[in-house]
Amino acid sequence: MTNFQPRQGTFASGDAPPGQLGSGLKPRHITMISIAGVIGAGLFVGSANAIEKAGPAVLISYALAGSLVVLVMRMLGEMATSSPDTGSFSVYADRALGRWAGFSVGWLYWWFWVLVIPVEATAAAAILTDLVGGAQWIWALAVTVALTVTNLISVGNYGEFEFWFALIKVVAIVAFIAIGVLAILGLIPSSEVSGIHHLWEPDGFMPNGFGAVIAGMLVTMFSFMGTEIVTIAAAESPNPERGITKAVNSVIWRISLFYIGSIFVVVALMPYDQLDDGSYQSVLEAIGIPGSALIMDIVILTAVASCLNSALYTASRMLYSLGSRHDAPQAVKRLTSAGVPWVAVLASMVVGFVAVIGNYALPDKIFGYLLATSGAVALFVYLSVAASQLVLGRTIRADGHRPAVRMWLFPYLTIVVMVFIVGVLVLMVFDDDQRQAIGFSVLSLAIIVILGVVVQRRHAGQDRDVEVRAGGRRT
């Protein structure tokens, strides 16, 4: 088994040794990415769907999904602090399970984020069209090109944009919770709502049974996707171990505050069956906050731009990592003088923008099928993290190495997480709203795993040929 070797040495911010990624992400960038990277537009918009399913008991749904994310981040943190790598869990799957696993997880993850680009670009274009006017496709093109250019200049640009995007999201969530608490306590005279009686009214805390709580968890699970980005981004910072450690150690309070805290305000103040698509906006309007619609448009636009920015960054780094391991065309390894993998950035942007065009040109059903191919990628990634940590955790402990982050109750809790994830995947098969996503996701997984096995065997054959030729020369 390959031993972990922490990255040695650091270099000046923004500079890059020849042939290596830059190290231009500052500590404040990593901190803010870790704090708010988990907050996507799905929290502000998509939470209403989960609340509709589970009622106030959606708090249990978020707690279950959040607990899974906390444990997965703990496992990933152990491996990432031992050996930071921009390929993150794809690299660890390669080392622990074999080349086919690293290949499969890497390409699935890249595909997931490439498909995020058209979704977020279209969402941003819709908001900008409503606010400013103009054709949606022009705004989609403008937003995508603008963030591509910033990603091409330097990794510091990605970090700076994400810092401010994240700060706006943090301020918005904290302000929402503060206003909500004041309304709950009856301290806002203009508010039409107060108290917490909607936690059990009109139909009780768990109006649709525990099965609905699980269905709500399946919806909320995917809103946490992106928490792991900090382990990818930290590899391009001067002190990756410190950044990853802080991110992993803070994930509990981040999920508790931003997700469970804000959703508590929503379900406490509003009847679960009277929320429209924008649950946060509904609450602000009921409290009597002027300009609620404009405020939420700006916040959601920020969250969308943040997600698009991170999608492009993450997809390009995963593609670069795949190229470094000869699992993608070698052209994607080309770097600018600032250490930016420009071919990987452009390749991800082009594929993503073709999907943007497809989002407008193709019938909704066809594009929906494309999106469904990545519907369960989050769970596949989490399962690969747990399986990798189960193998590499033993290696780390056998070597006597004590990483800054260690998984709790190893290996028992790791095994529990794996069983839980498999159980969730099985449950998706029996959920009408998730059946298409799990079906197409399993199909895409099967195709990529088969390709990964073929690649592994091909490279194994090439390695044997090299050994034979080398042996012949020695004789």
C-alpha positions as CSV (number, residue, x, y, z in Angstrom):
1,M,0.0,0.0,0.0
2,T,1.3,3.4,-0.9
3,N,2.2,5.4,2.2
4,F,1.0,9.0,2.6
5,Q,3.7,11.6,2.2
6,P,2.7,15.2,3.2
7,R,3.5,17.9,0.7
8,Q,6.9,19.3,1.4
9,G,7.7,23.0,1.2
10,T,5.7,26.1,0.4
11,F,6.2,28.9,-2.1
12,A,5.1,32.5,-2.4
13,S,1.5,33.2,-2.9
14,G,0.6,33.3,-6.6
15,D,3.9,31.8,-7.7
16,A,4.2,28.3,-9.0
17,P,7.2,26.0,-9.4
18,P,7.5,24.8,-13.0
19,G,5.0,22.1,-13.7
20,Q,3.0,22.5,-10.5
21,L,-0.2,24.2,-9.6
22,G,0.0,27.6,-7.9
23,S,-0.4,28.3,-4.2
24,G,-2.3,31.5,-4.4
25,L,-5.2,30.7,-2.0
26,K,-4.8,32.8,1.1
27,P,-5.9,31.6,4.6
28,R,-8.9,33.9,4.5
29,H,-9.9,32.4,1.2
30,I,-9.7,28.8,2.5
31,T,-11.5,29.9,5.7
32,M,-14.4,31.5,3.9
33,I,-14.7,28.7,1.3
34,S,-14.9,26.2,4.2
35,I,-17.5,28.3,6.1
36,A,-19.9,29.1,3.2
37,G,-18.9,26.7,0.4
38,V,-21.7,24.4,1.7
39,I,-24.4,27.1,1.1
40,G,-25.8,26.7,-2.4
41,A,-28.9,28.2,-4.0
42,G,-30.7,24.9,-3.2
43,L,-30.9,26.0,0.5
44,F,-32.7,29.2,-0.4
45,V,-34.9,27.7,-3.1
46,G,-35.0,23.9,-2.9
47,S,-35.7,23.6,0.8
48,A,-39.4,24.2,0.2
49,N,-39.7,20.8,-1.5
50,A,-38.1,19.0,1.4
51,I,-40.4,20.9,3.9
52,E,-43.4,20.0,1.8
53,K,-42.5,16.3,2.1
54,A,-41.6,16.0,5.7
55,G,-43.3,19.0,7.4
56,P,-41.5,20.4,10.5
57,A,-39.8,17.0,10.8
58,V,-37.6,18.2,7.9
59,L,-35.3,19.2,10.8
60,I,-34.6,15.5,11.3
61,S,-34.0,15.1,7.6
62,Y,-31.4,17.9,7.6
63,A,-29.8,16.5,10.8
64,L,-29.5,13.0,9.3
65,A,-28.0,14.3,6.0
66,G,-25.8,16.8,7.9
67,S,-24.5,14.0,10.2
68,L,-23.5,12.0,7.2
69,V,-21.6,14.9,5.8
70,V,-19.8,15.5,9.1
71,L,-18.6,11.9,9.2
72,V,-17.6,11.9,5.5
73,M,-15.7,15.1,6.0
74,R,-14.0,13.6,9.0
75,M,-12.8,10.6,7.0
76,L,-11.8,12.8,4.1
77,G,-10.0,15.2,6.4
78,E,-7.9,12.3,7.8
79,M,-6.6,11.4,4.4
80,A,-6.3,15.0,3.1
81,T,-4.3,16.2,6.1
82,S,-2.0,13.2,5.7
83,S,-1.5,13.9,2.0
84,P,-3.1,17.1,0.5
85,D,-3.8,16.6,-3.2
86,T,-5.9,18.6,-5.7
87,G,-7.4,15.3,-6.8
88,S,-8.6,14.7,-3.2
89,F,-10.9,11.7,-2.8
90,S,-10.2,10.5,-6.4
91,V,-6.5,10.2,-5.6
92,Y,-7.3,8.4,-2.4
93,A,-9.6,6.0,-4.1
94,D,-6.9,5.3,-6.6
95,R,-4.4,4.5,-3.8
96,A,-6.8,2.5,-1.7
97,L,-9.0,0.6,-4.2
98,G,-7.2,0.6,-7.5
99,R,-6.8,2.7,-10.5
100,W,-10.3,1.9,-11.8
101,A,-11.8,3.5,-8.6
102,G,-9.8,6.7,-8.9
103,F,-10.6,6.9,-12.6
104,S,-14.4,6.3,-12.0
105,V,-14.8,8.7,-9.1
106,G,-12.7,11.4,-10.7
107,W,-14.7,11.4,-14.0
108,L,-18.1,11.1,-12.3
109,Y,-17.2,14.1,-10.1
110,W,-16.0,16.1,-13.1
111,W,-19.2,15.3,-15.0
112,F,-21.3,16.3,-12.0
113,W,-19.7,19.8,-11.8
114,V,-19.7,20.3,-15.6
115,L,-23.5,19.7,-15.5
116,V,-23.8,22.2,-12.6
117,I,-22.5,24.9,-14.9
118,P,-25.6,25.1,-17.2
119,V,-28.0,24.8,-14.3
120,E,-26.4,27.7,-12.4
121,A,-25.8,29.8,-15.5
122,T,-29.4,29.4,-16.5
123,A,-30.6,30.3,-13.0
124,A,-28.3,33.4,-12.9
125,A,-29.6,34.4,-16.4
126,A,-33.2,34.1,-15.3
127,I,-32.6,36.4,-12.3
128,L,-30.6,38.9,-14.2
129,T,-33.3,39.0,-17.0
130,D,-35.9,39.8,-14.3
131,L,-33.8,42.4,-12.6
132,V,-32.2,44.1,-15.6
133,G,-33.9,42.8,-18.8
134,G,-32.4,41.3,-21.9
135,A,-32.2,37.8,-23.4
136,Q,-31.4,35.0,-21.0
137,W,-28.9,33.4,-23.3
138,I,-26.8,36.6,-23.3
139,W,-26.7,36.7,-19.5
140,A,-25.8,33.0,-19.4
141,L,-22.9,33.6,-21.8
142,A,-21.8,36.7,-20.0
143,V,-21.7,35.1,-16.5
144,T,-20.0,31.9,-17.7
145,V,-17.3,33.8,-19.7
146,A,-16.7,36.3,-16.9
147,L,-16.1,33.5,-14.3
148,T,-14.0,31.5,-16.8
149,V,-11.7,34.5,-17.3
150,T,-11.3,35.0,-13.6
151,N,-10.4,31.3,-13.1
152,L,-7.9,31.5,-15.9
153,I,-5.9,34.4,-14.5
154,S,-4.9,32.8,-11.2
155,V,-6.2,30.6,-8.4
156,G,-6.1,33.7,-6.2
157,N,-8.9,35.2,-8.4
158,Y,-11.1,32.2,-7.8
159,G,-10.4,32.5,-4.0
160,E,-11.1,36.3,-4.0
161,F,-14.4,36.0,-5.8
162,E,-15.4,33.1,-3.7
163,F,-14.4,35.0,-0.5
164,W,-16.9,37.8,-1.3
165,F,-19.6,35.5,-2.6
166,A,-19.3,33.4,0.6
167,L,-19.3,36.5,2.8
168,I,-22.5,37.7,1.3
169,K,-24.1,34.3,1.9
170,V,-22.9,34.2,5.5
171,V,-24.2,37.7,6.2
172,A,-27.5,36.9,4.6
173,I,-28.1,33.7,6.5
174,V,-27.0,35.2,9.9
175,A,-29.3,38.2,9.3
176,F,-32.2,35.9,8.3
177,I,-31.8,33.9,11.5
178,A,-31.5,37.0,13.7
179,I,-34.6,38.5,12.1
180,G,-36.4,35.2,12.5
181,V,-35.5,34.9,16.2
182,L,-36.8,38.4,16.8
183,A,-40.0,37.5,15.0
184,I,-40.4,34.3,17.0
185,L,-40.0,36.3,20.2
186,G,-42.6,38.8,19.1
187,L,-40.2,41.7,18.9
188,I,-41.0,42.8,15.4
189,P,-44.3,44.8,15.5
190,S,-44.9,44.6,11.7
191,S,-44.6,40.8,11.7
192,E,-47.7,38.7,10.9
193,V,-46.0,35.6,12.4
194,S,-44.5,34.8,15.8
195,G,-43.9,32.0,18.1
196,I,-43.0,28.4,17.3
197,H,-46.4,26.8,17.2
198,H,-46.1,25.9,13.5
199,L,-43.6,23.2,14.6
200,W,-46.6,21.1,15.5
201,E,-49.4,22.9,13.7
202,P,-51.5,22.2,11.6
203,D,-50.9,18.4,11.5
204,G,-48.2,17.7,14.1
205,F,-44.4,17.7,14.0
206,M,-44.3,14.6,11.7
207,P,-47.5,15.0,9.6
208,N,-46.5,12.5,6.9
209,G,-44.7,9.8,9.0
210,F,-41.1,8.8,9.2
211,G,-41.0,7.7,5.6
212,A,-41.5,11.3,4.6
213,V,-38.6,12.3,6.8
214,I,-36.4,9.8,4.8
215,A,-37.8,11.2,1.6
216,G,-36.9,14.7,2.8
217,M,-33.4,13.5,3.6
218,L,-33.0,12.2,0.1
219,V,-33.9,15.7,-1.2
220,T,-31.6,17.6,1.3
221,M,-28.7,15.2,0.8
222,F,-27.7,16.8,-2.4
223,S,-27.8,20.4,-1.1
224,F,-24.7,19.6,0.9
225,M,-22.6,18.7,-2.2
226,G,-19.6,21.0,-2.3
227,T,-18.6,20.7,1.3
228,E,-15.6,18.6,0.1
229,I,-14.3,21.3,-2.2
230,V,-12.2,22.8,0.5
231,T,-10.0,19.6,0.5
232,I,-9.3,20.3,-3.2
233,A,-8.8,24.0,-2.8
234,A,-6.5,23.7,0.2
235,A,-3.9,21.8,-1.9
236,E,-3.4,25.2,-3.7
237,S,-2.7,27.1,-0.4
238,P,0.6,27.6,1.4
239,N,-0.6,25.5,4.4
240,P,-3.1,22.9,3.3
241,E,-3.0,20.9,6.5
242,R,-4.1,23.9,8.6
243,G,-6.9,24.9,6.2
244,I,-8.3,21.4,6.0
245,T,-8.1,20.9,9.7
246,K,-10.1,24.1,10.4
247,A,-12.7,23.3,7.7
248,V,-13.3,19.7,9.1
249,N,-13.4,20.8,12.7
250,S,-15.9,23.6,11.9
251,V,-18.3,21.6,9.7
252,I,-20.6,20.7,12.6
253,W,-21.3,24.2,13.6
254,R,-21.6,25.3,10.0
255,I,-24.3,22.8,9.2
256,S,-26.0,23.4,12.5
257,L,-26.2,27.2,12.0
258,F,-26.6,27.7,8.3
259,Y,-28.9,24.7,7.5
260,I,-30.6,23.5,10.6
261,G,-30.7,26.9,12.3
262,S,-32.2,28.7,9.2
263,I,-34.7,25.9,8.4
264,F,-35.8,25.9,12.1
265,V,-36.8,29.6,11.6
266,V,-38.7,28.7,8.5
267,V,-40.8,25.8,9.9
268,A,-41.3,27.6,13.2
269,L,-42.8,30.7,11.7
270,M,-44.6,29.4,8.6
271,P,-47.1,26.5,8.1
272,Y,-45.3,23.8,6.2
273,D,-48.1,23.5,3.6
274,Q,-48.2,27.2,2.7
275,L,-44.7,27.7,1.4
276,D,-44.0,28.5,-2.2
277,D,-40.7,27.7,-4.0
278,G,-38.9,30.4,-2.1
279,S,-39.4,29.5,1.6
280,Y,-37.0,32.2,2.9
281,Q,-38.7,34.9,0.9
282,S,-42.1,33.7,2.2
283,V,-40.8,34.1,5.8
284,L,-39.4,37.6,5.1
285,E,-42.6,38.7,3.5
286,A,-44.7,37.4,6.4
287,I,-42.4,39.2,8.9
288,G,-42.9,42.4,6.9
289,I,-39.4,43.1,5.6
290,P,-39.6,45.6,2.7
291,G,-38.1,44.5,-0.6
292,S,-37.9,40.8,0.4
293,A,-38.2,39.7,-3.2
294,L,-35.3,41.9,-4.4
295,I,-33.2,40.9,-1.3
296,M,-33.6,37.2,-2.0
297,D,-33.0,37.7,-5.7
298,I,-29.6,39.2,-4.9
299,V,-28.7,36.6,-2.3
300,I,-29.8,33.7,-4.7
301,L,-27.9,35.3,-7.6
302,T,-24.8,35.5,-5.3
303,A,-25.2,31.8,-4.3
304,V,-25.7,30.8,-8.0
305,A,-22.6,32.7,-9.1
306,S,-20.6,31.2,-6.2
307,C,-21.7,27.7,-7.2
308,L,-20.9,28.3,-10.9
309,N,-17.5,29.7,-9.8
310,S,-16.8,26.7,-7.7
311,A,-18.1,24.3,-10.3
312,L,-15.6,25.6,-12.9
313,Y,-12.7,25.6,-10.5
314,T,-13.5,22.1,-9.1
315,A,-14.1,20.5,-12.5
316,S,-10.9,21.9,-13.9
317,R,-8.8,20.7,-10.9
318,M,-10.3,17.2,-11.0
319,L,-9.6,17.1,-14.7
320,Y,-6.0,18.2,-14.1
321,S,-5.6,15.5,-11.5
322,L,-6.9,12.9,-13.9
323,G,-4.4,14.0,-16.5
324,S,-1.6,13.9,-13.9
325,R,-2.4,10.2,-13.4
326,H,-2.7,9.5,-17.1
327,D,-6.5,9.0,-16.8
328,A,-7.3,11.9,-19.1
329,P,-5.6,13.5,-22.1
330,Q,-2.2,14.9,-21.2
331,A,-3.1,18.3,-22.7
332,V,-5.1,19.0,-19.6
333,K,-1.9,19.2,-17.5
334,R,-0.8,22.4,-19.3
335,L,-0.3,25.3,-16.9
336,T,0.0,29.0,-17.1
337,S,3.0,30.8,-15.5
338,A,0.7,31.3,-12.5
339,G,0.1,27.6,-12.1
340,V,-3.4,27.6,-13.6
341,P,-4.4,24.4,-15.6
342,W,-5.8,26.5,-18.5
343,V,-6.6,23.7,-20.8
344,A,-8.6,21.9,-18.0
345,V,-10.4,25.2,-17.2
346,L,-11.3,25.8,-20.9
347,A,-12.3,22.2,-21.5
348,S,-14.6,22.2,-18.5
349,M,-16.1,25.5,-19.6
350,V,-16.6,24.4,-23.2
351,V,-18.4,21.2,-22.2
352,G,-20.4,23.1,-19.6
353,F,-21.4,25.8,-22.0
354,V,-22.4,23.3,-24.6
355,A,-24.7,22.0,-21.9
356,V,-25.9,25.6,-21.4
357,I,-26.9,25.7,-25.0
358,G,-28.5,22.3,-24.7
359,N,-30.5,23.6,-21.7
360,Y,-32.1,26.1,-24.1
361,A,-32.2,24.1,-27.3
362,L,-33.1,20.5,-26.1
363,P,-36.5,19.6,-24.8
364,D,-36.6,19.8,-21.0
365,K,-37.0,16.0,-20.8
366,I,-33.7,15.3,-22.6
367,F,-31.8,17.8,-20.5
368,G,-33.5,16.3,-17.4
369,Y,-32.1,12.9,-18.4
370,L,-28.6,14.4,-18.6
371,L,-28.9,15.9,-15.1
372,A,-30.2,12.6,-13.8
373,T,-27.0,10.9,-14.8
374,S,-25.3,12.8,-12.0
375,G,-28.2,12.6,-9.5
376,A,-26.5,10.2,-7.0
377,V,-22.9,11.2,-7.6
378,A,-22.7,12.8,-4.1
379,L,-23.5,9.4,-2.6
380,F,-21.1,7.5,-4.8
381,V,-18.3,10.0,-3.8
382,Y,-19.2,9.6,-0.1
383,L,-19.1,5.9,-0.4
384,S,-15.7,6.0,-2.1
385,V,-14.4,8.3,0.6
386,A,-15.5,5.8,3.3
387,A,-14.1,2.8,1.5
388,S,-10.8,4.5,0.8
389,Q,-10.5,5.7,4.4
390,L,-11.3,2.1,5.7
391,V,-8.2,0.9,3.7
392,L,-5.9,3.9,4.1
393,G,-6.8,4.5,7.7
394,R,-5.2,1.2,8.6
395,T,-2.1,2.1,6.7
396,I,-1.9,5.5,8.4
397,R,-2.2,3.9,11.8
398,A,0.2,1.1,11.0
399,D,2.8,3.7,9.9
400,G,2.4,5.4,13.3
401,H,1.5,8.7,11.6
402,R,-0.9,10.9,13.5
403,P,-2.7,13.3,11.0
404,A,-4.2,16.5,12.3
405,V,-7.7,15.1,11.7
406,R,-8.6,11.5,12.8
407,M,-11.8,9.6,12.1
408,W,-13.8,8.8,15.2
409,L,-14.2,5.2,16.4
410,F,-12.3,3.8,13.4
411,P,-13.0,1.4,11.7
412,Y,-16.5,0.8,13.2
413,L,-18.0,4.2,12.5
414,T,-16.6,4.1,8.9
415,I,-18.4,0.8,8.3
416,V,-21.6,2.2,9.7
417,V,-21.4,5.1,7.3
418,M,-20.9,2.8,4.4
419,V,-23.9,0.7,5.3
420,F,-26.0,3.9,5.8
421,I,-25.0,5.2,2.3
422,V,-25.9,1.9,0.6
423,G,-29.2,2.0,2.5
424,V,-29.9,5.5,1.2
425,L,-29.1,4.3,-2.4
426,V,-31.6,1.4,-2.0
427,L,-34.2,3.8,-0.6
428,M,-33.8,6.0,-3.7
429,V,-35.0,3.1,-5.8
430,F,-38.3,3.1,-4.0
431,D,-38.8,6.8,-4.0
432,D,-40.8,8.0,-7.0
433,D,-39.1,11.4,-7.1
434,Q,-35.6,9.8,-7.0
435,R,-36.0,6.7,-9.1
436,Q,-35.0,8.3,-12.3
437,A,-32.0,9.9,-10.7
438,I,-30.7,6.6,-9.2
439,G,-31.4,4.7,-12.4
440,F,-29.5,7.0,-14.7
441,S,-26.8,7.6,-12.1
442,V,-26.2,3.8,-11.8
443,L,-26.1,3.5,-15.6
444,S,-23.4,6.3,-15.8
445,L,-21.5,4.7,-12.9
446,A,-21.5,1.3,-14.6
447,I,-20.2,2.8,-17.9
448,I,-17.4,4.7,-16.3
449,V,-16.4,1.8,-14.0
450,I,-16.1,-0.4,-17.1
451,L,-13.9,2.2,-18.8
452,G,-11.9,2.4,-15.6
453,V,-11.3,-1.3,-15.5
454,V,-10.3,-1.3,-19.2
455,V,-7.8,1.6,-18.5
456,Q,-6.4,-0.2,-15.4
457,R,-5.8,-3.4,-17.4
458,R,-4.3,-1.6,-20.3
459,H,-1.8,0.3,-18.1
460,A,-1.0,-3.0,-16.2
461,G,-0.2,-4.6,-19.6
462,Q,2.0,-1.6,-20.6
463,D,3.8,-1.8,-17.2
464,R,4.5,-5.6,-17.8
465,D,5.8,-4.9,-21.3
466,V,8.2,-2.2,-19.8
467,E,9.4,-4.7,-17.1
468,V,10.0,-7.4,-19.8
469,R,12.0,-5.0,-22.0
470,A,14.0,-3.8,-19.0
471,G,14.6,-7.4,-17.9
472,G,15.8,-8.3,-21.5
473,R,18.3,-5.4,-21.4
474,R,19.6,-6.5,-18.0
475,T,20.3,-10.0,-19.4
